Amino acid sequence: MSDDTKPSPSDVLYVATSYDDGTATIVLVGEFDMSGAAHFWASVGEALEMRPPSIVVEARGVTFIDSSGIAALIRAHEAANQAGVAFRVREPSPMLRRMAELTGVTHLLPDE
């Protein structure tokens, strides 16, 4: 496969999870759309199985988000609440902040 056929980092959602001091941190970089939402949800599910006290979504690298990404964040927030796990989004990108404002889900974002 040649280099020009590989997706660029902005075309896909990079998701990485780390655990430190009882917090599961899920880092998102790239486009948070339908295909990225499935990958994100898989990471949230794995984190919830570990029963951490909190899940933090590091979102400063989100370059695009659509309704699928917003729905995935809402679903993750609700699942965490049901499991008794604190959930928050840290450092939302300008794109994520704008979509949260447009869709009325700013409660998922930190106050600034």
DOFIRO-990598 format. One record per atom (N, C-alpha, C): residue number from 1; atom name; x, y, z. Coordinates in steps of 0.1 Angstrom, whole numbers. Atoms other than C-alpha are relative to their C-alpha. Layout:
REM DOFIRO-990598
+-----+------+-------+-------+-------+
: pos : site :    px :    py :    pz :
+-----+------+-------+-------+-------+
: NUM :   CA :     X :     Y :     Z :
...
+-----+------+-------+-------+-------+
***
This chain:
REM DOFIRO-990598
+-----+------+-------+-------+-------+
: pos : site :    px :    py :    pz :
+-----+------+-------+-------+-------+
:   1 :    N :     9 :   -12 :     0 :
:   1 :   CA :     0 :     0 :     0 :
:   1 :    C :     9 :    12 :     0 :
:   2 :    N :    -8 :   -12 :     1 :
:   2 :   CA :    14 :    34 :    -9 :
:   2 :    C :    -5 :    10 :    11 :
:   3 :    N :     3 :   -10 :   -10 :
:   3 :   CA :    15 :    63 :    15 :
:   3 :    C :   -12 :     8 :    -3 :
:   4 :    N :    11 :    -9 :     3 :
:   4 :   CA :   -11 :    83 :    -4 :
:   4 :    C :   -14 :    -7 :     2 :
:   5 :    N :    13 :     7 :    -2 :
:   5 :   CA :   -38 :    56 :     3 :
:   5 :    C :    -3 :    -2 :    15 :
:   6 :    N :     2 :     1 :   -15 :
:   6 :   CA :   -34 :    57 :    41 :
:   6 :    C :    -9 :    11 :     4 :
:   7 :    N :     8 :   -12 :    -5 :
:   7 :   CA :   -60 :    78 :    59 :
:   7 :    C :     9 :     9 :     8 :
:   8 :    N :    -7 :    -9 :    -8 :
:   8 :   CA :   -46 :   109 :    74 :
:   8 :    C :    -6 :     1 :    14 :
:   9 :    N :     5 :    -1 :   -13 :
:   9 :   CA :   -49 :   115 :   111 :
:   9 :    C :   -13 :     7 :     2 :
:  10 :    N :    12 :    -8 :    -1 :
:  10 :   CA :   -76 :   140 :   105 :
:  10 :    C :   -13 :    -7 :    -6 :
:  11 :    N :    11 :     7 :     7 :
:  11 :   CA :   -97 :   115 :    85 :
:  11 :    C :    -6 :   -11 :    10 :
:  12 :    N :     4 :    10 :    -9 :
:  12 :   CA :  -101 :    90 :   114 :
:  12 :    C :     1 :     5 :    14 :
:  13 :    N :     0 :    -4 :   -14 :
:  13 :   CA :  -106 :    91 :   151 :
:  13 :    C :    10 :    -9 :     7 :
:  14 :    N :   -10 :     7 :    -8 :
:  14 :   CA :   -76 :    81 :   172 :
:  14 :    C :    -5 :    -1 :    14 :
:  15 :    N :     5 :     2 :   -14 :
:  15 :   CA :   -87 :    67 :   206 :
:  15 :    C :    10 :    -8 :     8 :
:  16 :    N :    -9 :     7 :    -9 :
:  16 :   CA :   -63 :    58 :   234 :
:  16 :    C :    -5 :     2 :    14 :
:  17 :    N :     4 :     0 :   -14 :
:  17 :   CA :   -71 :    49 :   270 :
:  17 :    C :    12 :    -3 :     9 :
:  18 :    N :   -10 :     3 :   -10 :
:  18 :   CA :   -48 :    51 :   300 :
:  18 :    C :    -7 :     1 :    14 :
:  19 :    N :     6 :     0 :   -14 :
:  19 :   CA :   -54 :    45 :   337 :
:  19 :    C :    11 :     5 :     9 :
:  20 :    N :   -10 :    -5 :    -9 :
:  20 :   CA :   -37 :    65 :   364 :
:  20 :    C :    -8 :     5 :    13 :
:  21 :    N :     6 :    -4 :   -13 :
:  21 :   CA :   -47 :    70 :   401 :
:  21 :    C :   -15 :    -1 :     0 :
:  22 :    N :    14 :     3 :     0 :
:  22 :   CA :   -81 :    55 :   395 :
:  22 :    C :    -8 :     7 :   -10 :
:  23 :    N :     7 :    -7 :    11 :
:  23 :   CA :   -90 :    77 :   365 :
:  23 :    C :     3 :    -7 :   -13 :
:  24 :    N :    -2 :     4 :    13 :
:  24 :   CA :   -95 :    63 :   331 :
:  24 :    C :    -1 :    12 :    -9 :
:  25 :    N :     0 :   -11 :     9 :
:  25 :   CA :   -85 :    89 :   305 :
:  25 :    C :     0 :    -5 :   -14 :
:  26 :    N :     2 :     4 :    14 :
:  26 :   CA :   -97 :    85 :   270 :
:  26 :    C :     3 :    12 :    -9 :
:  27 :    N :    -5 :   -10 :     8 :
:  27 :   CA :   -78 :   106 :   245 :
:  27 :    C :    -6 :    -1 :   -14 :
:  28 :    N :     6 :     0 :    14 :
:  28 :   CA :   -96 :   116 :   212 :
:  28 :    C :     8 :     9 :    -8 :
:  29 :    N :    -7 :    -9 :    10 :
:  29 :   CA :   -78 :   130 :   182 :
:  29 :    C :    -6 :    -3 :   -14 :
:  30 :    N :     5 :     2 :    13 :
:  30 :   CA :   -94 :   135 :   148 :
:  30 :    C :   -14 :     2 :    -2 :
:  31 :    N :    14 :    -2 :     3 :
:  31 :   CA :  -129 :   132 :   134 :
:  31 :    C :    -9 :   -10 :     8 :
:  32 :    N :     8 :     8 :    -9 :
:  32 :   CA :  -155 :   120 :   158 :
:  32 :    C :   -14 :    -1 :    -7 :
:  33 :    N :    12 :     3 :     8 :
:  33 :   CA :  -182 :   107 :   134 :
:  33 :    C :    -5 :   -14 :     3 :
:  34 :    N :     6 :    13 :    -2 :
:  34 :   CA :  -202 :    75 :   131 :
:  34 :    C :    11 :   -11 :     2 :
:  35 :    N :   -11 :    10 :    -1 :
:  35 :   CA :  -171 :    53 :   126 :
:  35 :    C :     8 :     2 :    13 :
:  36 :    N :    -8 :    -3 :   -12 :
:  36 :   CA :  -152 :    70 :   154 :
:  36 :    C :    -9 :    -2 :    13 :
:  37 :    N :     8 :     2 :   -11 :
:  37 :   CA :  -182 :    68 :   177 :
:  37 :    C :     0 :   -15 :     5 :
:  38 :    N :    -1 :    14 :    -3 :
:  38 :   CA :  -181 :    30 :   176 :
:  38 :    C :    13 :    -3 :     7 :
:  39 :    N :   -13 :     2 :    -6 :
:  39 :   CA :  -144 :    30 :   185 :
:  39 :    C :     0 :     6 :    14 :
:  40 :    N :     1 :    -7 :   -13 :
:  40 :   CA :  -150 :    55 :   213 :
:  40 :    C :    -8 :    -8 :    10 :
:  41 :    N :     9 :     7 :    -9 :
:  41 :   CA :  -179 :    35 :   227 :
:  41 :    C :     7 :   -13 :     5 :
:  42 :    N :    -7 :    12 :    -4 :
:  42 :   CA :  -157 :     3 :   228 :
:  42 :    C :    10 :     4 :    11 :
:  43 :    N :   -10 :    -4 :   -10 :
:  43 :   CA :  -131 :    22 :   248 :
:  43 :    C :    -8 :     4 :    13 :
:  44 :    N :     8 :    -3 :   -12 :
:  44 :   CA :  -158 :    35 :   272 :
:  44 :    C :    -4 :   -13 :     7 :
:  45 :    N :     5 :    13 :    -6 :
:  45 :   CA :  -172 :     0 :   277 :
:  45 :    C :    12 :    -7 :     7 :
:  46 :    N :   -12 :     7 :    -7 :
:  46 :   CA :  -137 :   -14 :   285 :
:  46 :    C :     3 :     8 :    13 :
:  47 :    N :    -3 :    -8 :   -12 :
:  47 :   CA :  -131 :    15 :   309 :
:  47 :    C :   -10 :    -3 :    11 :
:  48 :    N :    11 :     2 :   -10 :
:  48 :   CA :  -165 :     9 :   327 :
:  48 :    C :     2 :   -14 :     6 :
:  49 :    N :    -2 :    13 :    -6 :
:  49 :   CA :  -156 :   -28 :   331 :
:  49 :    C :    11 :     0 :    11 :
:  50 :    N :   -11 :    -1 :   -10 :
:  50 :   CA :  -125 :   -17 :   351 :
:  50 :    C :    -5 :     7 :    13 :
:  51 :    N :     7 :    -7 :   -12 :
:  51 :   CA :  -149 :     3 :   375 :
:  51 :    C :     9 :    11 :     6 :
:  52 :    N :    -8 :   -11 :    -5 :
:  52 :   CA :  -127 :    34 :   378 :
:  52 :    C :    -9 :    10 :     7 :
:  53 :    N :     8 :   -10 :    -6 :
:  53 :   CA :  -139 :    62 :   401 :
:  53 :    C :    -5 :    11 :   -10 :
:  54 :    N :     4 :   -10 :     9 :
:  54 :   CA :  -139 :    85 :   371 :
:  54 :    C :     6 :    -3 :   -14 :
:  55 :    N :    -5 :     0 :    14 :
:  55 :   CA :  -136 :    87 :   333 :
:  55 :    C :     1 :    14 :    -5 :
:  56 :    N :    -2 :   -13 :     5 :
:  56 :   CA :  -121 :   117 :   317 :
:  56 :    C :     2 :    -1 :   -15 :
:  57 :    N :    -2 :     0 :    15 :
:  57 :   CA :  -124 :   123 :   279 :
:  57 :    C :     9 :    13 :    -3 :
:  58 :    N :    -9 :   -11 :     4 :
:  58 :   CA :   -94 :   144 :   267 :
:  58 :    C :    -3 :     3 :   -15 :
:  59 :    N :     5 :    -2 :    13 :
:  59 :   CA :  -109 :   161 :   236 :
:  59 :    C :     6 :    12 :    -7 :
:  60 :    N :    -6 :   -12 :     7 :
:  60 :   CA :   -86 :   190 :   226 :
:  60 :    C :     4 :    -3 :   -15 :
:  61 :    N :    -4 :     4 :    13 :
:  61 :   CA :   -76 :   170 :   195 :
:  61 :    C :   -12 :    -3 :   -10 :
:  62 :    N :    12 :     3 :     8 :
:  62 :   CA :  -112 :   166 :   181 :
:  62 :    C :    -1 :    11 :   -11 :
:  63 :    N :     0 :   -10 :    11 :
:  63 :   CA :  -111 :   183 :   146 :
:  63 :    C :   -14 :     1 :    -6 :
:  64 :    N :    14 :     0 :     6 :
:  64 :   CA :  -147 :   174 :   136 :
:  64 :    C :    -8 :    -9 :     9 :
:  65 :    N :     9 :     8 :    -8 :
:  65 :   CA :  -177 :   161 :   155 :
:  65 :    C :   -14 :     2 :    -6 :
:  66 :    N :    14 :    -1 :     5 :
:  66 :   CA :  -212 :   153 :   142 :
:  66 :    C :   -10 :    -6 :    10 :
:  67 :    N :    10 :     4 :   -10 :
:  67 :   CA :  -244 :   141 :   158 :
:  67 :    C :     3 :   -14 :     6 :
:  68 :    N :    -4 :    13 :    -5 :
:  68 :   CA :  -230 :   106 :   161 :
:  68 :    C :    10 :     1 :    12 :
:  69 :    N :   -10 :    -2 :   -11 :
:  69 :   CA :  -201 :   118 :   182 :
:  69 :    C :    -7 :     6 :    12 :
:  70 :    N :     7 :    -6 :   -11 :
:  70 :   CA :  -224 :   140 :   204 :
:  70 :    C :    -8 :   -11 :     7 :
:  71 :    N :     8 :    10 :    -6 :
:  71 :   CA :  -247 :   110 :   209 :
:  71 :    C :     9 :   -10 :     7 :
:  72 :    N :    -9 :     9 :    -7 :
:  72 :   CA :  -217 :    88 :   218 :
:  72 :    C :     4 :     6 :    14 :
:  73 :    N :    -3 :    -6 :   -13 :
:  73 :   CA :  -207 :   113 :   245 :
:  73 :    C :   -11 :     0 :    10 :
:  74 :    N :    12 :     0 :    -9 :
:  74 :   CA :  -242 :   115 :   259 :
:  74 :    C :    -2 :   -14 :     5 :
:  75 :    N :     2 :    14 :    -4 :
:  75 :   CA :  -245 :    77 :   259 :
:  75 :    C :    11 :    -4 :    10 :
:  76 :    N :   -11 :     3 :   -10 :
:  76 :   CA :  -211 :    74 :   277 :
:  76 :    C :    -2 :     7 :    13 :
:  77 :    N :     3 :    -7 :   -12 :
:  77 :   CA :  -221 :   100 :   302 :
:  77 :    C :   -11 :    -7 :     8 :
:  78 :    N :    11 :     7 :    -7 :
:  78 :   CA :  -254 :    82 :   310 :
:  78 :    C :     5 :   -14 :     5 :
:  79 :    N :    -5 :    13 :    -4 :
:  79 :   CA :  -236 :    48 :   312 :
:  79 :    C :     9 :     1 :    12 :
:  80 :    N :    -9 :    -3 :   -12 :
:  80 :   CA :  -210 :    62 :   336 :
:  80 :    C :    -8 :     3 :    12 :
:  81 :    N :     9 :    -3 :   -12 :
:  81 :   CA :  -237 :    77 :   358 :
:  81 :    C :    -7 :   -12 :     5 :
:  82 :    N :     7 :    13 :    -4 :
:  82 :   CA :  -256 :    44 :   359 :
:  82 :    C :    10 :    -9 :     8 :
:  83 :    N :   -10 :     8 :    -6 :
:  83 :   CA :  -224 :    27 :   369 :
:  83 :    C :     6 :     6 :    13 :
:  84 :    N :    -6 :    -7 :   -11 :
:  84 :   CA :  -216 :    53 :   396 :
:  84 :    C :    14 :     5 :    -2 :
:  85 :    N :   -13 :    -5 :     4 :
:  85 :   CA :  -186 :    65 :   377 :
:  85 :    C :    -1 :    15 :    -4 :
:  86 :    N :     0 :   -14 :     4 :
:  86 :   CA :  -179 :   103 :   374 :
:  86 :    C :     5 :     0 :   -15 :
:  87 :    N :    -4 :    -1 :    15 :
:  87 :   CA :  -176 :   114 :   337 :
:  87 :    C :     1 :    15 :    -3 :
:  88 :    N :    -1 :   -14 :     4 :
:  88 :   CA :  -163 :   146 :   323 :
:  88 :    C :     8 :     1 :   -13 :
:  89 :    N :    -8 :    -3 :    11 :
:  89 :   CA :  -149 :   160 :   291 :
:  89 :    C :    10 :    11 :     4 :
:  90 :    N :   -10 :   -10 :    -3 :
:  90 :   CA :  -116 :   179 :   295 :
:  90 :    C :     6 :     6 :   -12 :
:  91 :    N :    -5 :    -8 :    11 :
:  91 :   CA :  -103 :   206 :   272 :
:  91 :    C :    -6 :    -3 :   -13 :
:  92 :    N :     7 :     2 :    13 :
:  92 :   CA :  -129 :   203 :   245 :
:  92 :    C :     6 :     9 :   -11 :
:  93 :    N :    -4 :    -8 :    11 :
:  93 :   CA :  -118 :   215 :   211 :
:  93 :    C :   -10 :    10 :    -3 :
:  94 :    N :    10 :   -10 :     4 :
:  94 :   CA :  -135 :   246 :   197 :
:  94 :    C :   -12 :    -6 :    -8 :
:  95 :    N :    10 :     7 :     7 :
:  95 :   CA :  -154 :   223 :   173 :
:  95 :    C :   -10 :    -7 :     9 :
:  96 :    N :     9 :     8 :    -9 :
:  96 :   CA :  -167 :   201 :   201 :
:  96 :    C :    -8 :    10 :     9 :
:  97 :    N :     7 :   -10 :    -9 :
:  97 :   CA :  -176 :   231 :   223 :
:  97 :    C :   -12 :     6 :    -8 :
:  98 :    N :    11 :    -6 :     8 :
:  98 :   CA :  -196 :   247 :   194 :
:  98 :    C :   -11 :   -10 :    -2 :
:  99 :    N :    11 :    10 :     2 :
:  99 :   CA :  -215 :   214 :   187 :
:  99 :    C :    -8 :    -2 :    13 :
: 100 :    N :     7 :     2 :   -13 :
: 100 :   CA :  -223 :   210 :   224 :
: 100 :    C :    -9 :    12 :     2 :
: 101 :    N :     9 :   -11 :    -1 :
: 101 :   CA :  -237 :   245 :   224 :
: 101 :    C :   -12 :    -1 :    -9 :
: 102 :    N :    11 :     1 :    10 :
: 102 :   CA :  -257 :   240 :   193 :
: 102 :    C :   -10 :   -11 :     4 :
: 103 :    N :     9 :    11 :    -3 :
: 103 :   CA :  -272 :   207 :   206 :
: 103 :    C :    -5 :     0 :    15 :
: 104 :    N :     5 :    -1 :   -14 :
: 104 :   CA :  -277 :   218 :   242 :
: 104 :    C :     6 :   -10 :    10 :
: 105 :    N :    -6 :    10 :    -9 :
: 105 :   CA :  -253 :   194 :   259 :
: 105 :    C :    13 :     6 :     6 :
: 106 :    N :   -12 :    -6 :    -6 :
: 106 :   CA :  -229 :   219 :   274 :
: 106 :    C :     3 :    -5 :    14 :
: 107 :    N :    -2 :     6 :   -14 :
: 107 :   CA :  -234 :   201 :   308 :
: 107 :    C :    11 :   -11 :    -1 :
: 108 :    N :   -11 :     9 :     2 :
: 108 :   CA :  -209 :   176 :   294 :
: 108 :    C :    14 :     6 :     1 :
: 109 :    N :   -13 :    -7 :     1 :
: 109 :   CA :  -182 :   202 :   292 :
: 109 :    C :     4 :     8 :    13 :
: 110 :    N :    -4 :    -7 :   -12 :
: 110 :   CA :  -161 :   219 :   319 :
: 110 :    C :    -4 :    15 :    -1 :
: 111 :    N :     2 :   -14 :     0 :
: 111 :   CA :  -170 :   254 :   329 :
: 111 :    C :    13 :     7 :    -1 :
: 112 :    N :   -12 :    -8 :     2 :
: 112 :   CA :  -144 :   280 :   319 :
: 112 :    C :    -2 :    14 :     5 :
+-----+------+-------+-------+-------+
***
